[in-house]
Amino acid sequence: LRKGGEVPVKWEECSLIRKEKVGEDMLGNAEYSDVRVKDCLGRFSPWTNEEVHLEGRDITQNQRKLLLRLPLSDFPTCEEVRIAGLSYEIKRTIDLSPRFVLLHVKAYKGGK
């Protein structure tokens, strides 16, 4: 605890990832590569009881909330975020300007 009873918040390095087409296979299917487009700080945030009620248990059991220290104006087009060695698919982006973006993310099966 800090002076005044504050609990320090631990922010972790995050990488925002975009899938970019790099070519096609022999059958004409697109092939993609992950490209790191921006690094920032983030931390997971718990669901409130009200959010569980509004969003439904299915959403809150399978997704997490990730708060990024990044304004929406600096948030790049991307499909996933990596934090603490794990990759998460971005399902929803919420503007908490002027300082933050809140993501609803879902972990990739198999820990990609």
TAVEN-V808357 format. One record per pair of residues at least 12 apart in sequence whose ideal C-beta (glycine too) atoms are under 10 Angstrom apart, sorted by the first residue. I is the first residue (numbers start at 0). GAP is how many residues later the second one is. Records with the same first field share a line. If there is no record, write none. Layout:
BEGIN
I->GAP ; GAP
END
This chain:
BEGIN
8->34 ; 36 ; 58
9->31 ; 33 ; 34
10->29 ; 30 ; 31 ; 32 ; 56 ; 57 ; 58
11->29 ; 30 ; 31 ; 32 ; 54 ; 71 ; 72
12->26 ; 27 ; 28 ; 29 ; 69 ; 70 ; 71
13->24 ; 25 ; 26 ; 27 ; 28 ; 29 ; 52 ; 54 ; 55 ; 56 ; 67 ; 68 ; 69 ; 70 ; 74 ; 89
14->19 ; 21 ; 22 ; 23 ; 24 ; 25 ; 27 ; 63 ; 65 ; 66 ; 67 ; 68 ; 72
15->19 ; 20 ; 21 ; 22 ; 23 ; 24 ; 26 ; 52 ; 54 ; 59 ; 60 ; 61 ; 62 ; 63 ; 64 ; 65 ; 66 ; 74 ; 85 ; 87
16->17 ; 18 ; 19 ; 20 ; 21 ; 59 ; 61 ; 62 ; 63 ; 64 ; 65 ; 70 ; 71 ; 72 ; 73
17->14 ; 15 ; 16 ; 17 ; 18 ; 19 ; 20 ; 58 ; 59 ; 60 ; 61 ; 62
18->13 ; 14 ; 15 ; 16 ; 59 ; 60 ; 61
19->12 ; 13 ; 14 ; 15 ; 17
20->12
21->13
31->47
33->44 ; 45 ; 46 ; 48 ; 53 ; 78
34->43
35->42 ; 46
36->38 ; 39 ; 40 ; 41
37->30 ; 32 ; 36 ; 37 ; 38 ; 40 ; 43
38->31 ; 43
39->28 ; 29 ; 30 ; 34 ; 35 ; 36 ; 41 ; 43 ; 61
40->26 ; 27 ; 28 ; 29 ; 42
41->24 ; 25 ; 26 ; 27 ; 28 ; 39 ; 41 ; 42 ; 58 ; 59 ; 60 ; 61 ; 63
42->22 ; 23 ; 24 ; 25 ; 26 ; 40
43->20 ; 21 ; 22 ; 23 ; 39 ; 40 ; 44 ; 61
44->19 ; 20 ; 21 ; 22 ; 57 ; 58
45->14 ; 18 ; 19
46->12 ; 13 ; 14 ; 16 ; 17 ; 18 ; 57
47->12 ; 17
50->14 ; 53
54->37 ; 49
58->32 ; 33 ; 45 ; 47
59->44
61->29 ; 42 ; 44 ; 45
62->25 ; 26 ; 28 ; 29 ; 40 ; 41 ; 42 ; 43 ; 44
63->19 ; 24 ; 27 ; 39 ; 40 ; 41 ; 42 ; 43
64->27 ; 29 ; 37 ; 38 ; 39 ; 40
65->15 ; 17 ; 22 ; 24 ; 35 ; 36 ; 37 ; 38 ; 39
66->27 ; 29 ; 32 ; 33 ; 34 ; 35 ; 36
67->13 ; 15 ; 25 ; 28 ; 31 ; 32 ; 33 ; 34 ; 35
68->30 ; 31 ; 32
69->26 ; 29 ; 30 ; 31
70->24 ; 25 ; 26 ; 27 ; 28 ; 29 ; 30
71->21 ; 22 ; 23 ; 24 ; 25 ; 26 ; 27 ; 28 ; 29 ; 30
72->22 ; 24 ; 25 ; 28
73->27
74->18 ; 20 ; 25 ; 26 ; 28
77->12 ; 15 ; 25
79->25 ; 26 ; 28 ; 32
80->22 ; 24
81->30
82->22
84->26
85->19 ; 21 ; 22 ; 25 ; 26
86->18 ; 20 ; 21 ; 23 ; 24 ; 25
87->15 ; 16 ; 17 ; 18 ; 19 ; 20 ; 24
88->14 ; 15 ; 16 ; 17 ; 18 ; 19 ; 23
89->13 ; 14 ; 15 ; 16
90->12 ; 13 ; 14 ; 15
91->12 ; 13 ; 14
92->12
END
